[in-house]
Amino acid sequence: MSLRVASAFRHQHTLQPTGGRITVGVLVDSPLRRPIINGTNTHSVNKPTTGTITTTNGNHVENSNHGHTCNGNGNGNGNGNGNKGGTSLITSATLSCITAARAIVDTACEVTRGRGGSATAEGRGGGDCGTVEAVVAAPPPHADEISRAAATINGVDSVVQLTGEPALATHCNIPEVISPMLVSAIQERKYTHFLVSSNLFGKDLIPRIGALMNVGAVTDVIGVEKPNVFHRPLFAGACIATVCTQSVLNLMTIRTTAFSAATMSEAKRARITMLDASKKLCQELIDSAPTYSTSSSNLAEHVPLSAARTIVTGGRGLSSKENFEMLYKLAELVGGSVGGTRAAVESGFVGHDKQVGQTGKVVAPVLYLALGVSGAVQHTAGMKDSKIIVAINKDPQAPIFSVADYGLVADVTKAVPEIIKEFQESKQAQQTSS
């Protein structure tokens, strides 16, 4: 089912039309851009390890070597195992946003040539219909290397690095602080589109930018039809809305699981431009905000759920916060991140930043372990695109089994300790043999 919605985004702001040429800005997300509060992270378990998951009958499910993080020495200069260049410095969510940005430019070219609709946009046509710029707003110690990594992304025409604002050093992860800087960048670069990942940070940031510029936003975009026509899901994906905007500036959050990740190439080097983001900020807000540190040795190992290759998610079936703690040990053994259902979050087992589902994060890892998860539609809407889904639940009629590739009917509080034991013994045997 699809709906067509004509948006009333006709608000006035300081930008002027660019003669039909598309300029798309994409906010770069990086593990080094998101500092850890007070320099600590009690459950940073995304270490590059080799994990093998098997079913109860011994059939092989997944064996993957996770090389997504940096070297782990705290300076952010590592490369992911098997990855070239700065792959570990740029999240997969950002790479998917770049793909979405290129799709916007490509549709602009089609419209320019008269193939995208009845109206032909004014422009230069061919490959000169628009540009994609990666916007880096990161702490000074890491901004340069993030910018250099962003410059190697295929599809990025140039990189804009924000400088000159002291608040970037300690408050770059606070939407209230960073939004005025990004507004300044949007106005200076005259973007027609500005994209961020549809995660908790992006969902908090875009409305603030929109309020400052008096512009509406299109959220959870999963498809691009024209430069001003987008697709987004409604009712947990039960129907798809086609949203048409008539604004000079389109603020968008991108559901990154709907777009493939752009590739990176060391042979490619886009131009890097420094942009003074000095802005008179609300000092009272900065003084009252939590202080962030970029000195943690675990910083390079911190991978968000949206970028994790393996996710271990627990639900209400774990019964207690103490039982939920087992998942962190399992996640460490398989080189994954820990997530939770809404029921687990509301029960206090895990924080909201780890929630997977319609009202949390939308993820698509290589391996998704659903432990004690019933499989409500609000949860499956956020993880159904995972490559391999393994579920453990004592209820054989649980809806989670309808989307799982492998299932085990068992008490999760008894099954998980056995799985952890098997992994530990396997790991010890490998170390002994080597």
Secondary structure as GFF3:
##gff-version 3
##sequence-region A 1 434
A	DSSP	beta_strand	2	6	.	.	.	ID=ss1
A	DSSP	beta_strand	22	27	.	.	.	ID=ss2
A	DSSP	beta_strand	36	37	.	.	.	ID=ss3
A	DSSP	beta_strand	50	54	.	.	.	ID=ss4
A	DSSP	beta_strand	60	65	.	.	.	ID=ss5
A	DSSP	three_ten_helix	87	89	.	.	.	ID=ss6
A	DSSP	alpha_helix	92	112	.	.	.	ID=ss7
A	DSSP	three_ten_helix	126	128	.	.	.	ID=ss8
A	DSSP	beta_strand	130	136	.	.	.	ID=ss9
A	DSSP	alpha_helix	140	150	.	.	.	ID=ss10
A	DSSP	beta_strand	158	163	.	.	.	ID=ss11
A	DSSP	alpha_helix	168	171	.	.	.	ID=ss12
A	DSSP	alpha_helix	175	189	.	.	.	ID=ss13
A	DSSP	beta_strand	193	197	.	.	.	ID=ss14
A	DSSP	alpha_helix	200	213	.	.	.	ID=ss15
A	DSSP	beta_strand	217	221	.	.	.	ID=ss16
A	DSSP	beta_strand	223	226	.	.	.	ID=ss17
A	DSSP	beta_strand	229	234	.	.	.	ID=ss18
A	DSSP	beta_strand	239	244	.	.	.	ID=ss19
A	DSSP	beta_strand	250	254	.	.	.	ID=ss20
A	DSSP	three_ten_helix	256	258	.	.	.	ID=ss21
A	DSSP	beta_strand	271	276	.	.	.	ID=ss22
A	DSSP	alpha_helix	283	288	.	.	.	ID=ss23
A	DSSP	beta_strand	292	293	.	.	.	ID=ss24
A	DSSP	three_ten_helix	299	301	.	.	.	ID=ss25
A	DSSP	three_ten_helix	305	307	.	.	.	ID=ss26
A	DSSP	beta_strand	310	314	.	.	.	ID=ss27
A	DSSP	three_ten_helix	316	318	.	.	.	ID=ss28
A	DSSP	alpha_helix	321	324	.	.	.	ID=ss29
A	DSSP	alpha_helix	326	334	.	.	.	ID=ss30
A	DSSP	beta_strand	337	340	.	.	.	ID=ss31
A	DSSP	alpha_helix	342	346	.	.	.	ID=ss32
A	DSSP	three_ten_helix	352	354	.	.	.	ID=ss33
A	DSSP	beta_strand	367	371	.	.	.	ID=ss34
A	DSSP	alpha_helix	377	380	.	.	.	ID=ss35
A	DSSP	beta_strand	388	393	.	.	.	ID=ss36
A	DSSP	three_ten_helix	399	402	.	.	.	ID=ss37
A	DSSP	beta_strand	406	409	.	.	.	ID=ss38
A	DSSP	alpha_helix	412	433	.	.	.	ID=ss39
###
